[in-house]
Amino acid sequence: MPKANKISTPRKSNFTSKDSPTEELKGRYEYWRTRTLYSMMIGYAGFYLVRQNFAMNIPSLQAEFGFSKTQIGWIITLYSIIYGIGKSVNGIISDRMNARYFMSIGLIFASLINIFMAGGNSLFFFGALWSLNAWFQSMGWPPNARLLTHWYSKNELGTKWGVWNCSHQIGGAFIFILCGFLIEHYGWRSAFWIPGGLGILVSGFILNRLRDTPTSIGLPSIEEYKGEIKPNLQKQKNNEEEEHLTFKEIIFDHVLNNKMIWYVSLANFCVYVVRMGVFNWAPTFLKEVKGSALNVAGWQSAGFEVAGLFGGIAAGWLSDKVFKGQRGPVAALYMGALALFLIYFWIIPAGNPLLDSVALVCVGFFVYGPQVLVGVAAADYASKKAVGAATGLTGTLGYLGSALSGVGIGYIVDNFGWDMGIIFFISAALVGIFFFLLTCERRPRNNTVIKI
């Protein structure tokens, strides 16, 4: 494990309080911002290669080993709980780590675990390894959240966060399609070890291309570069807020005692009930209820992911440009539309794959918008030094929602049928509207903490 801060010691910048950015500095800064963004996107997409493949393998594992949906649901739930806890713990750690090394280490180990998964033949084996995978998967999100706030200013953060969030859909759509092909032609084991090999290659890419914060490579901070605050005040602000915040202040003052972070986190709980519920169960639902072949279900599920790409970008842009930095109203509108399209998806009769695909595309568009805005809102309501911890908490609550959608949906469907499972998702979307509306209180990022 890399040592904290030592590997990312800020270099002295030549940019002084009397300077304005030169063309050379602008060129360097934009080069590194672009390189950082695409490196994060490809890197985080790599995590999805060794995460979403399990959902495509569920029908095969049930057929070969006779696992019930409740048993499979427990694997999903254990994964979600460990992943959620890991996001909080690794969020705190990542605030003091070099993102380049932290992220690549997580992906290497997640990929190796997937390769071992290909040799499994028991519920305990799959559950134990997939739970271990969850911990290393949780090393992906927090460093990305931290990097985004260091490389992009508050006035562009929502849009850039939405662009970066495309990595979810790129990785998810690709692996849905790839696994549908692999399982059909080479069996379910290939859908573990081939993504594992690809993940190792992507981890090498991260190590080669990614760097830490602007100051770690001798550039001015984003606020100084953008002229949002005076450079002489920036130094004082960094000393007081970035360097001298204690662990206790980060955790309690800026996160646990911040009511806005809790509202966002509870909203994320509802988002993830739906998002991860569809994410994990859609291929099985489409196969069992809608009559789709597994490779067709893979393409339909890929549509859910691709639509989420555009939904996330649109939500970030709307919150930046139309709602002037307010994330809550946009997210609430999205959740309302999400509930409507879940109902539409539910009532479509079997044997209509085109209509199923359209409905799933709409569900993906509207569920990924709030998922993007949760991360941006957490960054808005926490200091930059506490972004990793704040997004970690939202992630923990989110993956508790995912945990509920695992064994919860498995149990509900085993005992009451798929209709009750869909009603569960619709109810979660409606509750999410309430918590997002509670966040409709504007304040600039990194301002006074709104305490409980």
N, C-alpha and C positions, 0 to 999 in steps of 0.2 A: 504493500500500500504506500503511495507517495506521501512524503512529509508535507505537513501543512505549511502554506505560504512560502516556504524556503525556495521552492522551485518556481515561484511566480513573483519574486521580489520586483516591485515597480522600478523601472529604469527612469532616470531623470529626463524629463522632457525639455526641449529647447524653446517651447512655447511659453512666453511670458505674458504678464498682465497687460503689457503695452502692445502686444502683437495682435494682428488679425490673421486668420489662416491664409498661408501662402498657397499658390497653385501646387507646389510640391507637396505641402502638407495635406491639402485636399485630396490630391491624387493618392497618396499613401493611405490616408484614412479611409477613403472610399474603397480602395483595393482590399484593405483588411476587413472592412465591414461586409463586403460582398463575399469574400473568401470565408469569413466566419459563418455567415448565414448559410451558404450552400454546404459547408462542412457539417454544420449542426443538422441540417435537413437530411443529408445522406446518412449521417451517423445515427440519427434517431430512427430513420426508416429501417436501418439495420437491426435495431432492437425488435421491430415488429416481425422481421423474418423468423425470429426464434421465439415468438410469443403467440402470434395468431395461428400458427400451424396446428396447435392443439385442437382448436375448434373444428377445423376441417377433418381431424382424425377421430372425432367423437363417434360418428356412425360406424366407422371401421372397428374401433375398440369395443363398442357395444356388440357388434356382430360376431367378432372373433372370441371375445372373452365373456360375453353375457353380462356386462356391467349394466346396472339400472341407471336411469337418469339421476336419481338421488345420489348414487355412488359417484358418478361423474361430477355431479354438482358439488360434492364435498371437495373434490380436487380443485375445482374452480374457486370455491370459497376459501380453502386454505391458501391457495395462490394469492387471492385478493387481500386477505388479512395480512399476510407476510409482506406483500408488495406495499400495502398502505402504510404499515409500520416502517418499512424500509424507506419509503419516501420521506417520512418525517426525520428519521435518524440520518439518512444520507443527505437530506436537505440541509441539516445543521452542519454535517461534515463538509459538504460541498462548498459551503460559504467560506471555508478555510483551505480549500484545495485548488489545485490547477485543474481546470475542467478538461483539458486535453488528456491527461493521464487518468483522471477519475472515470471519465466516460468510456475510454477504450478498455480499461481493466474490466469494467462491468460487462461490456459486450463480449469480450473474449471468454469469460467464464460462463455467461449465458449460452454462448454458442457451443462450448464444450459439453455442457449439460445436455443440450439437445442431441448431440451426437450419441451420448450414452443412452438417451431415451429410446433410441431406435432398437436397443437390445432388450427392452422391457417385456415382461409377460405376466405381471401381477398388479393388482390395484395398489398395493402398498408401494411397489417400486415406482410406478408412475406418479403417485401422490407425493412421495418423498422427494424425487428429483424435480418435479414441477414446482414444488414449494421452494426448493433451493434456488431454482431458476428465478423465482419471484424476487428474491433478495438482490440478485445481480441485475435484474431488470430495473429495480428501483434506483439504480445508480445512473440511469439515463436522463430522466426528466429534470431533477434539481439543477445540475450544472448548466443545462440549456436555459432554464428560467433565469439563472444568475447572469449568464452571458448576454442574453437579450437586453437586460436592464443596463448593462455596462456599455453596450455598443450602440444602443438606440435611445433617443430622447423620448420624453413622456408624450410629446405631440405626435410621434410616429410609432409608438410602441404597439398600439392596438393593431395597426395594419401589418407591421412587421411580424408580430406574434402570429397573426393569422396566416401570413405567408409561411413562416417556419412550421406552423402546425400542419401544413400539407404533408410533412414527413410521415405523420400518422397514416394518412390515406394512401400515400405512395407505397409505403411498406406493406400496409394492410391489403390493398388491392392486389399488389404483385403476388403476395404469398397466397391469397385466396385462389388466384388463377393457377399459380405454379403447383400448389398442393392438389388441386382438382386434377391436373394433368398427371402428376407423379403418382397419386394414389390409384388412378385408373390404369396406368400402364406399368408401374413398378411396385405397387403395394404401399401400405401406410408407413412402413419403416423408413422408406426413402424420403417421406415428408418430414422426417426429423433430421436425418443426418445431412441431407443436401442443404437445407437452410442453415444448419449449424456450420457447414463449411463456408457458405456465403457470408455468414456473420463474422467469422474470423477474418475474412478478407476486408470487410468494412471496418473492423476495428483497427486494422493496419492503416486504412485510409484516414481515419480520425487522428491517429497518432502522427501521421505525416502532415496533414493540412491544418488542423485546428491549433489555435493559440489561446491564451487566456485573455485578460482584460486589456484595454488600450494602453494603460500605464505600464503593463508588464513588458511591452515591447517598445517603450519610449515615446508613446503618443499621449497627448493630453486626454483628460477625461471627456466623456461625451458632452457633459454640461458646459465645460470650458470650450470645447471645439465648436459647439453650436451657439455659444454666446448667450446661453439661457441665464447664467449667473456670472458675476464678475470673477475673473480668475483669482484675485486676491481673497475674495470671499470663499471661493471654491476650496482653497487650501485650508482655510479655517473650518469650513463645513466638513471636509474629509477628515480632518484631525479630530473634530468633536464627535462626528457621527459614524464615520467609516472605521476609524482606527480605535476609538476609545469606548465603543459600546461593549459592555461586558456580556458574557454568556447569559447571565440572569436577565439583563435588560433586553437582549434580543428575544429570548424565549417568553418572558412574562410581559414586559411593557409593550413590545411591538407585535407580539403574536397572541399569546393566550389571553391577555386582558384587553384585546382589541375586538370590540363587538362586531365590527365590519368584517373582519377575517372569519369570525364564526358564522355570520350570515352567509358569506360566500361559500364556506365549507359545507354548511348544511344544504345549500342549493346544489353544490357539487355532488353530495350524497344522492340526491334525486336524479341528477343528470346521469350519474354512473350506473344507477339501477337500470336505466333504459339503455344507455350506450353500451355497456359491457354485457347487458342481458342479450341485446340483439347481436352484438359482436360475437358472443360465445354460442348462442343457441340458434341463430338464423339458419345456418346450413342444415341442422337437424330438423327444424320446423319446416323449412322448405321441402325437404325430402319426405317427411312423414305426413304433413298436412296438405301441402300444395302439390305433391306428386312430382317434384323436380328430381332429375338425376343429379348425382353429387357434383359432377363437373359443371352442370348448368347452375346449380346452387352456388358454386364457387364464383361464377361470373355474376350472378345476381348479387351476391354479397360484396363482390368487388365494386359494383355500382353504388352500393351503400357507402363504401369508403371514398370513392372518387367524388361523389356528390358532397360528402363532408368536406372535401378540399375547398370547394367553392363556398360552401356554407360558412366555414371558418373565416375565410378571407373577407367575405361580405359582412359578417358580424363585426370583425375588427375595424373595417373601413367605416361602417355605419356608426360605431361607437366613437370613433375618432372625429369624423367629419360632420355627421348629422347631429349626433347627441352630445358633441363637445366633451368627450371624455367620460360620459356616463355609460357604464357597462350594464347596469341592472335593467333598465327599460328594454334594451335590445334583447338581452337574454330572456326576459319574461315574455316578450312577443314571440320569440323563437320557441319557447317551451309550449306556449298555447298552440302554435301551428303544429308542433310535434305531436301533441295529444290528438289533434284532428287527423293527422295522417296515419297514426297508429290505428285509429278506428277504421280508416279506409282500408289499410293493409289487412286488418282482421276480417272485414266483411266480404272481401273479394272471394268468390267461389274458387274451389280447386280447379286446375286445368286452364288457368289464365296466366301463363308465365310473363307475358308482356305487362299486364296490369300489376302483377306482383313486383316486377322489376321497377316500374314507375313509382309504386308506393314505397318501396324500399329505398329508392333514390331520394325521395322527399324526406323520409325519416332520417336518412344519413345527413342531408343538408341541414335539417333543423336541430339535430342532436349535437352536431359538431360545432355549431355556432356558440352555444353556451359553454361547451367544453373549452373553447379558446378563450372566451371572455372571463371564465373563472380564474385562469392563470394571470391574465392582465389585471383583473381587479385585485387579486392578492398582491401583485406587485405595486399597484396604486396605493393600497392601504398599509403597506409596510415600508420601512426604511430599506434602502438598497442593501445594507449590510444584513438585513433579515429576510431578503427575498427567498432564499433557499428554504429557510425554516417556515416561512408563511406558505409558500407553495407546497411544502412538504405536508403541512397540516391539512390544506385543502385536498391534497392527494390522499392522505390517510382517510379522511371522511368519504372521499370519492370511492376508494376501494373497499370501504365498509359497505357502501351501496353495491359495489360489484360483488362482494362476498354474499350479500343477501340475494342477489340475482343468480348466484350459483346454485347452492343447495336449496335455496328458497324456491326457485323456478323448477328445479329438478323434482322436489317434493310435491309442489303444486300440480305439475303436469302428470306425475306418476299417479296422483290420487284424485285429481279433479279435472284433468284435461287441459289442453292448450288454451281454451277460451279464458279460463281463470288466469292463466299466465299472462295473456295479453292485457286483461283488465288490470293486473298488477302493474304493468308497465305504464298504462294510461294514468293510473292513480298517482304514480310517482311523478310523472310529468306535471300534473296539476298542482301537486304540493310544491314542486320546484318553482312554479310561478310566484307563490307567496314569498319564499325566501329571497328570490331575486328582487322583488319589489321593495323589500326591506333595505336593500343596498342603494336605493335611489337617493343617495345623499352625496352631493358633489363635494369633493375637496381635492386639491392637488396632491400628486404622489409625493411621498416623503415629507408631508407636513405633520402637524401635531397628531399624535395617535388618538383615535376615538376609542376611549376605554369603556369597558363594561361598568 
